[in-house]
Amino acid sequence: MTWDSQLWRTAQRIEAAYLKCRGLPQALDVPWYAWQKLTAACRWAAEAERRGWRHAGARQREQLGRDLDYLLSDLRALRSSLESRQRNKLPTAGELYAELVAAEDEFGDVVVDDFELYVTTDPITLDGIYLGPFEIRLKLSRLDEPDPYRVVAVEPHPAQSSVDTTHPHVHNERICLGEGKAAVTAALAEGRLADLFQLINRVLHSYGEGSAYVELDRWHGTPCSECDQSLDEDDLYSCRGCDCALCGECVRVCDCGTAACHDCATHCYGCEETTCAGCLAACSDCEEEFCASCLEEGLCHACQAAEEERAAEREAELEAELAAEFGGDETEAAVHAARLGEVIVLARPRHHRNRRLRNLGRR
């Protein structure tokens, strides 16, 4: 094996990084992020069940299972980290040099850039979807942390629904190792850098359906915000209120063509049909909002019926008063009652009676 002075200097630099990190107080990293993600998935699953969303509920239950697996994996990694720290064995420069040589044989080149050591994978294609090569970067100043590595897409081909998801198992340059997390953590603690790079590379070349940030069958589609069904852009509607994507089964469409989601949709108080705020008007009596078909002359059907009932009651009262005024002469009383709203002229010139009738006609 030909001696490589540059690799040796890199090995010495990594040895110093291990010594520096092990000399610092080592705080245990409790997987709060995985726990918060799990509790959020529990809330969303419960909300979907409460609203009766079958498709969204099924998706949320699947996500809940994946988040539970992630939490269990992080807990196992935490346990492995505890065990490795108890051993407290630091790799030597010679051991690290051998690891760098093995990594160079595997990946073709090992590069130190600023404070990161990285290798580059071959271009990756999964289920016919080209994702391109990735850089596996190890942060030398953070070797005591649980995840001092990141995965960077050299030629990003992210999921259409998430620009930060460049691989089914990589989101925001953070890789989900699943069951391989414990092995990677152990390799890092023992200085087995070649094994670390190979383990991460193996995850990048694999695809676990049901444990991905974005499934490959939805890589080029956009999910409905309510049922989570993935569709092409041409088959989706956009909510006018919040701009979320909706499928044809979940969208609420007004007669004017305005689309809305469940939270942004409004309804007519009368017929309860979905409508937009621009197509509603308030009843001048009860002030509730109705669509155009449920309003007539500014009144809703209920207020119209109530107004007609009040008018009939006023007319009946007036007829009764006129009948009493004319001494039981129903014919003359009916004639005068029919002339409400007109000027009333009586045959008998009794001024006080005429004033009484005029006052009744004004009611």
Secondary structure, DSSP 8 states (H G I E B T S, - for coil): ----HHHHHHHHHHHHHHHHHHHS-------HHHHHHHHHHHHHHHHHHHHT-HHHHHHHHHHHHHHHHHHHHHHHHHHHHHHHHHH-----HHHHHHHHHHHHHHHS--EEETTEEEEE---EEETTEEEE-EEEEEEGGGTTSS--EEEEESS---BTTBTTEEETTEETTEE--GGGHHHHHHHHHTT-HHHHHHHHHHHHT---TTSSSS-GGGTTSEE-TTT--EE-GGG-EE-TTT--EE-TTT-EE-TTS-EE-TTT-EE-TTT--EE-GGG-EE-TTT--EE-GGGEETTEEHHHHHHHHHHHHHHHHHHHHHHHHHTTT-HHHHHHHHHTTTS----SS--HHHHHHHHHHHT-
